[in-house]
Amino acid sequence: MKTRRYHWLAVPILLSGCMAAEEPYTPVADLPTLMSTIVDPAADFYWDAVGWIVDANGTEFIRPQSPEEWNAVRNAAFQVTESGNLMMMQGRAIDEETYATYARALVEAGQRAIEAAEARDEMGVFDVGADMYAVCTGCHATYAIETIRPGARIGGD
Ligand code: HEC
């Protein structure tokens, strides 16, 4: 094995050269893991916050009941929003313009989701939740994940 020796003066130069080429972050979850551990739980929480439950006893309207519950909905909206950025990180992004367009659309819908939760606007949360869902399914339809992973649960429950 060939041994290379560098003078100590050369080391900082070599290091700075390689640092410039690398991103300062370390993607830990691969794309499906990011989806199942961060994106999906946060989106489910948001979708479940407002809606109607219809059963034998009639129809019940579900909405956050306290400032703490509203904060939890807002937090979920932030998680979904920032996850759009996480999807775009090098090392996990699919290198196609369509993918980036959907990821940016999630950040945009997410910002409206945050606003609706901060305004404690339950119909806003319901409507923006539908927009958010359309972004998830749009990207999934493009990348045919049901074909790739037949068992994957995508959105909702
Ligand atoms: C920018 C495109 C994009 C967006 C937006 C997106 N996804 Fe995904 N998602 C993918 C891709 C691609 C996969 C498949 C990854 C694979 O199997 O390699 C995936 C997989 C998944 C999976 C299956 C994970 C597994 O365990 O295999 C779930 C669940 C999921 N997404 C939920 C969501 C939800 C919920 C949203 C919206 C809030 C969302 N995704 C938005 C691209 C996207």
Residues whose N, C-alpha, C, O or C-beta is under 5 A from the ligand:
A	BS01	HEC	L31 P32 M35 S36 V39 D40 A43 Y99 Y102 A103 L106 M132 V135 C136 C139 H140 Y143 I145 I148 R149 A152 R153 I154 G155
